[in-house]
Amino acid sequence: MAFNSIPYIFFFFLVFLLYLLVTDRWRWVVLLTASLVFYLSFGIPYLLLVLLLTTIVTYFFSILIDRLQEPWRKRVFWLGLLLNVSTLVIMKYLPFLTSNIDIGLGLIFPKFKIPIPAELVSIGISFYIFQAISYLANIYLEIDKPEKHFGYFALFQSFFPKLLQGPIERPGLLKQLRAPYEFNYENFRMGLLLFGWGLFKKTVIADRLAIPTNAVFDNISHFSGVTLIIAVLCYTFQIYFDFSGYTDMALGVARIFNIELTNNFNGPYLAFSIADFWKRWHISFSSWILDYIFKPLQMQFRRLQTFGTALALMITFLISGLWHGSSWGFVIWGGLHGFYMVIEAFYAPIRKKFLKKYHLEKNIFIQGWQIFSTFFLVSFAWIFFRANSINDVFYLFRNIYRQSEVYCGITLIKNAPYLLLAPNFFPTNVQKVIAVCHPIITVREIINSLGLETIEWAILAVLFTAYVIITIMGRKVKYFELPTGLRWSGYYLLILIIIFLEVPMKRAWFVYFRF
């Protein structure tokens, strides 16, 4: 039951109706039951068992940590941590680990094979296990007190709007879940608008971008040149609109229940550096790895000073890559971002002094270059994130400049004078004209080969431009402060766009469902 489906919309309104009908005493029961039913709707019963196991372990271990004295509380904390991490490893990484062991031992024992399924579905597991780990850490560090009511704690772990793709919440969410409910019209209309905006980003823009992305990456050996570059750019924006669309919908549904979840995005592709990018992209996750992985590692390596920080960054982002999935592509993606951050750790102070010395901190060209270079580095890393295999990545790098359309613009400019002489029909000039015209034909073929008609590309361009304008205006003008007629026109326009321009895709799951 994906967020972008009709059954989910009916499910949500039914849950909300029941939530309104019962008293505060029983509202947690409605939300917890709805969350478990929602998780079961994916038809994979063992996922519910994993969720329940993680919830029970984390709940009882947090109570023990709070009651015990050292050294036992520390031992219980590490045991609880180990159990949660072991669950994550088994569900997400065991097939990957055993397949690599099979390859290694297969060289010595050809018939050797560990009897583990090729894949274990792990929808949402990474998010609620990371949440459980941070909960245990906060209890151990005495930042928070443990929740004694098992029902509320189970709801904290499984609250359905954020169950599958986050945000990864901290224990502060428990206070909101316990708060008495009063219908709030402002939250209700903001929640509906956020949900509609997220649905627009997912079904109208992200799913449209998914068509050329999938066409190329799923059959990469059939493409080369500019086509590959277009596919990389399409994926760069697809994953943003897809993931931020989900986040908007999750925040919208939660807001209707008067619950404010963490906003996960803040214009990540306008970042001035990779460090700035990670302050804007998947914010709940980046703050989690900062607090619970990077800072403890940095303390361990503090004697190494800047080199210690660099080592902590590298380890943190390699773990970040592994968190996303059990493949070498994710490991390399995490390693690349770690490498970027390490370079920045050494380079940033030099850059800051240089810009300050020459009064260039607010120079528009310098800022533009910083945004462009950061976007380029992030897009480059996404190649490893999206490619189906490392072999596909190598193919992309080998063939990205091999096709003539890469040089289309250069060819046109270089041979433009021959176009003026074409009416003379000199043989050499005719050949030059053909040489110029061929890339134009190729560009048209590229557009057709990506699975979208010309009109679809035009729709995408218009909608993308509209999104940018609305986003920029939204930072200066509050939507709900606009005149009533203008607001309602916006509502109806958004609904019509979603109805008539959504992309009908079979099983159009969100990208981050598999993480």
matplotlib code that plots the C-alpha trace (Angstrom):
import matplotlib.pyplot as plt

x = [0.0, 2.2, 1.5, 0.9, -2.0, -5.8, -6.0, -3.6, -5.7, -8.9, -6.9, -5.7, -9.1, -10.6, -7.8, -8.3, -12.1, -11.6, -9.0, -11.6, -14.3, -12.4, -11.1, -7.5, -7.2, -7.6, -6.1, -2.7, -4.4, -5.9, -2.6, -0.6, -3.2, -3.2, 0.6, 0.8, -2.0, -0.1, 3.1, 1.2, -0.4, 2.9, 2.2, 5.5, 4.7, 8.3, 8.8, 6.2, 8.0, 11.3, 9.5, 8.0, 11.3, 13.2, 10.5, 10.4, 14.2, 14.7, 11.9, 13.0, 16.7, 16.0, 14.2, 17.1, 19.7, 17.8, 17.6, 21.0, 24.3, 27.7, 29.2, 26.0, 24.1, 27.0, 27.0, 23.2, 23.5, 26.1, 24.1, 21.0, 23.0, 24.5, 21.0, 19.6, 22.7, 22.7, 19.0, 19.9, 22.9, 20.9, 18.0, 20.0, 23.5, 23.6, 22.8, 25.5, 28.1, 27.4, 27.4, 30.9, 32.0, 30.6, 32.7, 35.9, 35.5, 34.1, 37.6, 38.8, 35.6, 33.7, 30.5, 30.5, 27.4, 25.9, 22.2, 20.9, 18.2, 19.5, 17.4, 15.6, 13.0, 13.8, 11.3, 11.7, 14.1, 17.0, 14.9, 13.3, 16.4, 18.5, 15.8, 16.0, 19.8, 19.6, 16.8, 19.1, 22.0, 20.0, 18.8, 22.3, 23.7, 20.8, 19.6, 16.1, 14.2, 12.7, 9.1, 7.4, 4.2, 4.9, 2.0, 3.3, 6.9, 5.6, 3.8, 7.0, 8.8, 6.1, 4.1, 3.0, 3.7, 7.4, 7.8, 9.1, 11.4, 11.7, 12.3, 14.5, 13.0, 14.4, 12.6, 11.1, 8.4, 7.0, 5.9, 3.9, 2.3, 1.2, -0.2, -4.0, -5.5, -7.6, -8.7, -6.6, -7.8, -4.4, -2.6, -5.3, -5.1, -1.3, -1.2, -3.4, -1.4, 1.9, 0.5, -0.8, 2.5, 4.4, 2.1, 2.7, 6.5, 6.3, 3.6, 4.0, 7.7, 9.7, 7.8, 8.2, 12.0, 12.1, 11.1, 14.4, 16.4, 15.2, 15.3, 19.1, 20.3, 18.3, 19.7, 22.9, 24.8, 22.4, 23.3, 26.3, 27.3, 24.9, 22.2, 24.2, 24.7, 20.9, 20.1, 22.5, 20.9, 17.4, 18.3, 19.8, 16.5, 14.3, 15.7, 15.3, 11.7, 10.9, 12.4, 11.3, 7.9, 7.6, 8.8, 6.2, 3.5, 4.7, 4.9, 1.5, -0.2, 1.5, 0.6, -3.1, -2.7, -1.0, 2.4, 5.4, 8.0, 11.6, 11.8, 14.3, 15.2, 16.2, 17.3, 20.1, 21.1, 21.7, 24.4, 27.8, 29.8, 29.5, 29.3, 26.5, 24.8, 24.6, 23.1, 20.3, 19.8, 18.1, 18.6, 17.4, 19.8, 22.8, 22.3, 22.0, 25.3, 26.9, 25.7, 26.0, 28.9, 31.1, 31.3, 32.3, 34.8, 36.2, 36.7, 38.5, 40.9, 41.2, 45.0, 45.4, 43.8, 42.8, 43.8, 41.7, 38.7, 39.4, 39.6, 36.3, 34.6, 35.8, 34.5, 31.2, 30.4, 31.5, 28.9, 26.5, 26.9, 26.5, 23.3, 21.8, 22.2, 24.4, 26.2, 29.6, 27.9, 26.6, 30.0, 31.7, 29.0, 29.6, 33.4, 33.1, 31.2, 33.7, 36.5, 34.8, 34.4, 38.0, 39.2, 37.0, 38.3, 41.8, 40.7, 37.8, 40.0, 42.2, 39.2, 37.7, 40.8, 41.2, 37.6, 37.8, 41.1, 39.7, 36.2, 34.6, 32.4, 29.2, 30.5, 27.7, 30.1, 32.0, 28.7, 27.5, 30.7, 30.4, 26.9, 27.7, 30.8, 28.9, 26.1, 28.5, 30.2, 26.9, 25.6, 28.8, 28.4, 24.8, 26.0, 27.3, 24.1, 21.8, 23.9, 22.8, 26.4, 30.0, 30.4, 27.6, 29.5, 32.7, 30.6, 29.2, 32.6, 34.0, 31.2, 30.0, 32.1, 32.1, 29.1, 29.1, 26.2, 28.6, 30.4, 27.2, 27.5, 31.2, 30.6, 27.9, 30.0, 33.1, 31.3, 28.9, 30.7, 30.2, 26.4, 26.6, 28.4, 26.1, 24.1, 27.3, 27.0, 30.7, 31.2, 33.4, 30.8, 28.0, 30.0, 30.5, 26.7, 26.0, 28.5, 26.7, 23.2, 23.9, 24.3, 20.9, 19.2, 21.0, 19.8, 16.2, 16.9, 18.2, 15.1, 12.9, 15.1, 14.6, 11.0, 9.4, 7.7, 8.7, 5.4, 6.4, 9.7, 8.0, 5.5, 8.5, 10.3, 7.2, 6.4, 10.0, 10.2, 6.9, 8.2, 11.3, 9.3, 6.8, 9.6, 11.4, 8.2, 7.2, 10.3, 9.1, 5.3, 3.3, 0.8, -2.0, -1.7, -2.7, -6.2, -8.9, -9.6, -6.0, -5.4, -8.4, -7.4, -4.0, -5.6, -7.8, -4.9, -2.7, -5.5, -6.1, -2.4, -2.1, -5.2, -4.3, -0.5, 0.4, 2.5, 0.6, 3.4, 3.1, 4.3, 5.8, 7.4, 9.4, 13.2, 14.0, 11.6, 14.4, 16.6]
y = [0.0, 2.8, 6.4, 7.2, 4.7, 5.1, 2.3, 4.3, 7.5, 5.5, 3.8, 7.1, 8.8, 5.7, 5.8, 9.6, 9.1, 6.4, 8.7, 11.5, 9.2, 7.7, 9.5, 10.4, 7.2, 5.0, 7.1, 5.4, 2.1, 3.3, 4.6, 1.5, -0.9, 1.2, 1.1, -2.7, -3.2, -0.8, -2.8, -6.1, -4.8, -5.4, -9.1, -10.0, -11.3, -11.7, -8.0, -7.5, -10.1, -8.2, -4.9, -6.5, -8.2, -4.9, -3.0, -5.6, -5.8, -2.0, -1.4, -3.8, -3.0, 0.7, 0.0, -2.1, 0.5, 3.1, 0.9, -0.7, 0.8, 0.6, -1.6, -3.5, -0.7, -0.3, -4.1, -4.1, -1.1, -2.8, -6.0, -4.1, -2.3, -5.7, -7.3, -4.4, -4.2, -8.0, -7.9, -5.2, -7.2, -10.4, -8.8, -6.5, -7.8, -11.6, -12.5, -10.0, -11.3, -15.0, -14.4, -12.9, -15.8, -18.2, -16.5, -16.7, -20.3, -21.4, -21.0, -23.7, -25.7, -25.4, -27.0, -24.9, -22.7, -21.3, -22.0, -18.4, -16.8, -14.6, -11.6, -10.8, -8.0, -5.3, -2.5, 0.1, -1.9, 0.5, 3.4, 1.9, 0.1, 3.3, 4.9, 2.1, 2.5, 6.3, 5.7, 3.3, 5.6, 8.6, 6.5, 5.3, 8.9, 10.0, 12.5, 11.0, 8.9, 5.5, 5.3, 3.0, 2.5, -0.3, 0.7, 4.3, 3.0, 0.5, 3.4, 5.5, 2.8, 2.0, 5.2, 4.5, 7.9, 7.6, 3.8, 3.0, 5.9, 8.0, 10.6, 8.9, 10.4, 11.0, 10.3, 13.7, 12.3, 10.4, 13.7, 14.5, 11.1, 11.4, 14.9, 15.3, 15.8, 18.7, 19.2, 22.0, 23.4, 25.0, 21.7, 19.9, 22.1, 22.3, 18.5, 18.1, 20.6, 18.9, 15.6, 16.9, 18.7, 15.5, 13.4, 15.9, 15.6, 11.8, 10.9, 13.8, 14.7, 11.8, 9.0, 10.9, 11.2, 7.5, 6.5, 7.8, 6.8, 3.2, 3.0, 3.7, 2.1, -1.1, -1.6, 0.5, -1.4, 0.0, 3.6, 5.9, 9.5, 12.3, 9.7, 8.5, 12.0, 12.8, 9.6, 10.5, 14.0, 12.5, 10.2, 13.0, 14.8, 11.7, 10.6, 14.1, 14.5, 10.9, 11.0, 14.5, 13.8, 10.9, 13.1, 15.8, 13.2, 11.7, 15.1, 16.0, 12.9, 13.3, 17.0, 16.2, 14.2, 17.4, 15.7, 17.4, 15.1, 16.2, 18.0, 15.9, 18.4, 22.0, 22.7, 20.1, 20.9, 24.5, 23.5, 25.4, 22.3, 18.6, 19.4, 21.9, 19.2, 16.8, 19.6, 19.8, 16.2, 13.5, 15.7, 13.2, 10.6, 13.0, 14.4, 10.8, 9.7, 12.9, 12.4, 8.6, 7.6, 10.6, 12.4, 9.2, 8.3, 11.8, 11.7, 8.4, 9.8, 13.3, 12.9, 12.7, 16.2, 16.9, 13.4, 11.9, 13.9, 12.7, 9.1, 9.5, 11.1, 8.2, 5.5, 7.3, 7.7, 4.1, 3.0, 5.4, 3.6, 0.2, 1.5, 2.1, -1.4, -4.5, -3.9, -2.5, 0.4, 1.7, 1.2, 3.2, 5.9, 6.3, 6.2, 8.9, 11.2, 10.4, 11.3, 14.6, 15.4, 14.6, 16.9, 19.6, 19.1, 20.1, 22.5, 24.5, 26.6, 27.6, 28.5, 30.5, 32.6, 33.2, 34.3, 36.5, 38.1, 39.2, 39.9, 37.2, 35.5, 36.9, 37.1, 35.7, 34.0, 32.3, 31.1, 29.9, 27.9, 26.4, 25.3, 23.9, 22.0, 20.5, 19.5, 17.8, 15.8, 14.7, 13.7, 11.8, 9.8, 9.0, 6.9, 4.3, 4.5, 3.8, 1.5, -2.1, -3.3, -2.1, -3.4, -1.0, 1.9, 0.9, 0.7, 4.2, 5.7, 4.1, 5.1, 8.5, 10.4, 7.9, 9.0, 11.9, 13.8, 14.8, 17.0, 18.2, 21.8, 21.9, 20.4, 22.9, 25.9, 24.6, 23.8, 26.7, 28.5, 25.5, 25.8, 29.2, 27.7, 24.7, 26.0, 25.8, 22.0, 21.5, 17.8, 18.7, 21.2, 18.7, 16.3, 19.0, 19.8, 16.1, 16.0, 18.9, 17.7, 14.1, 15.1, 17.0, 13.8, 11.9, 14.2, 13.6, 9.9, 10.3, 11.9, 9.2, 6.4, 7.6, 6.5, 10.0, 11.8, 15.4, 16.6, 14.7, 16.5, 19.8, 19.0, 18.0, 21.3, 23.4, 21.6, 21.7, 25.4, 25.9, 23.9, 26.1, 29.4, 28.2, 27.1, 30.4, 32.4, 30.2, 31.4, 35.0, 34.6, 32.4, 30.4, 30.7, 34.4, 34.7, 35.8, 33.1, 32.9, 32.5, 29.8, 27.7, 28.1, 26.7, 23.8, 22.9, 23.3, 21.0, 18.4, 18.6, 18.4, 15.2, 13.6, 14.4, 14.4, 11.6, 8.9, 5.6, 3.2, -0.4, -0.7, 2.8, 2.3, 5.0, 4.8, 4.6, 1.8, -0.7, 0.9]
z = [0.0, -1.3, -0.4, -4.1, -4.3, -4.0, -1.3, 0.9, 0.6, 1.6, 4.4, 5.8, 5.8, 7.5, 10.2, 10.7, 11.1, 13.7, 15.4, 15.7, 17.0, 20.0, 23.1, 23.8, 25.9, 22.9, 20.1, 20.4, 19.8, 16.6, 15.3, 16.4, 14.9, 11.7, 11.5, 11.9, 9.3, 7.0, 7.3, 6.8, 3.6, 1.8, 2.1, 3.8, 7.3, 8.5, 8.2, 11.0, 13.1, 12.7, 13.7, 16.8, 17.8, 17.4, 19.4, 22.3, 22.6, 22.5, 25.0, 27.6, 27.2, 27.7, 30.9, 32.2, 31.2, 33.2, 36.3, 36.4, 37.6, 35.9, 34.6, 34.0, 32.3, 29.8, 29.1, 28.6, 26.3, 24.1, 24.1, 23.0, 20.3, 19.1, 18.8, 16.8, 14.5, 14.1, 13.0, 10.4, 9.1, 8.8, 7.0, 4.7, 4.3, 4.8, 1.2, 0.0, 2.5, 1.7, -2.1, -1.8, 0.5, -2.1, -4.8, -2.7, -1.5, -4.8, -6.3, -3.8, -3.4, -6.7, -5.3, -2.1, -1.6, 1.6, 1.7, 2.1, 0.0, -2.8, -1.4, 1.8, 1.5, 4.1, 3.6, 6.3, 8.5, 8.2, 9.4, 12.5, 13.6, 13.4, 15.4, 18.0, 18.2, 18.8, 21.4, 23.3, 23.1, 24.4, 27.4, 28.1, 27.9, 30.1, 27.5, 27.6, 30.1, 28.8, 27.8, 30.3, 28.3, 25.8, 23.5, 23.0, 22.5, 19.9, 18.2, 18.3, 16.4, 13.9, 13.3, 9.7, 8.0, 8.7, 9.0, 5.5, 4.6, 7.7, 8.8, 11.5, 14.6, 18.1, 21.4, 21.3, 19.0, 22.1, 23.7, 20.6, 20.4, 24.1, 23.7, 23.9, 20.5, 19.4, 15.8, 14.3, 11.0, 10.2, 10.7, 8.7, 5.6, 5.8, 6.0, 3.0, 1.0, 1.9, 0.9, -2.4, -3.1, -2.4, -4.6, -7.4, -7.0, -7.0, -9.6, -12.0, -12.0, -10.4, -12.2, -15.5, -14.9, -14.1, -17.7, -19.4, -16.3, -16.4, -20.2, -20.1, -16.8, -17.3, -20.8, -20.6, -23.3, -25.9, -25.2, -25.3, -25.4, -24.5, -23.8, -20.8, -19.5, -19.8, -17.9, -15.1, -14.8, -14.9, -12.0, -10.1, -10.1, -10.0, -6.7, -5.2, -6.3, -5.4, -1.9, -1.0, -2.4, 0.0, 2.9, 2.1, 2.1, 5.4, 7.0, 5.6, 7.1, 10.4, 10.5, 10.2, 13.5, 15.0, 14.8, 13.3, 11.8, 10.8, 7.5, 5.5, 2.6, 2.3, -1.3, -1.5, -5.1, -4.2, -1.7, -1.8, -0.8, 0.0, 3.7, 2.9, 0.8, 3.7, 5.8, 3.3, 2.0, 4.1, 7.1, 9.8, 8.5, 8.1, 11.6, 12.9, 11.4, 12.7, 16.3, 16.6, 14.3, 13.3, 16.7, 18.7, 16.0, 16.0, 19.8, 19.4, 16.8, 18.3, 18.8, 15.1, 14.7, 11.1, 10.0, 12.7, 11.5, 7.9, 9.1, 11.0, 8.0, 5.7, 8.1, 8.7, 5.0, 4.2, 6.8, 5.2, 1.9, 3.5, 5.3, 1.9, 0.6, 0.3, -3.0, -4.0, -5.8, -2.5, -0.8, -3.5, -3.4, 0.4, -0.1, -2.7, -0.4, 2.3, 0.0, -0.9, 2.8, 3.5, 0.8, 2.1, 5.6, 4.4, 1.7, 3.3, 5.7, 2.8, 0.6, 3.5, 4.0, 0.3, -0.2, 2.9, 1.9, -1.5, -0.3, -2.5, 0.1, -1.6, -5.2, -7.3, -9.8, -7.0, -5.5, -8.8, -9.4, -5.9, -6.5, -10.0, -8.8, -5.8, -8.1, -10.5, -7.7, -6.3, -9.7, -10.4, -7.2, -8.0, -11.0, -8.6, -6.5, -9.5, -11.8, -11.6, -11.4, -11.3, -14.9, -15.9, -14.3, -16.3, -19.5, -18.8, -18.3, -21.4, -23.7, -22.4, -25.0, -27.8, -29.7, -32.2, -30.5, -27.7, -30.2, -31.9, -30.8, -31.6, -35.1, -35.9, -34.9, -36.7, -39.9, -40.0, -42.8, -45.1, -44.7, -46.4, -49.4, -49.6, -52.6, -54.7, -54.3, -54.3, -53.3, -50.3, -49.1, -49.4, -47.3, -44.7, -44.7, -44.1, -41.3, -39.7, -40.2, -38.9, -35.2, -35.4, -36.6, -33.8, -31.1, -32.3, -32.1, -28.6, -27.4, -28.9, -27.5, -24.0, -23.8, -23.6, -26.5, -27.3, -25.7, -22.5, -22.4, -22.9, -20.0, -17.8, -18.6, -17.8, -14.6, -13.4, -14.1, -12.3, -9.3, -9.1, -9.3, -6.7, -4.4, -4.7, -4.2, -1.2, 0.7, 0.4, 0.5, 2.8, 0.7, 3.3, 3.4, -0.3, -1.2, -0.8, -4.6, -5.5, -2.9, -4.0, -7.6, -6.7, -4.9, -7.9, -10.3, -8.3, -8.2, -11.9, -12.7, -10.6, -12.1, -15.8, -15.8, -13.4, -15.0, -15.0, -13.9, -12.8, -9.2, -9.1, -5.7, -4.1, -4.7, -1.0, -0.2, -0.7, 1.9]

ax = plt.figure().add_subplot(projection="3d")
ax.plot(x, y, z, "-o")
ax.set_aspect("equal")
plt.show()
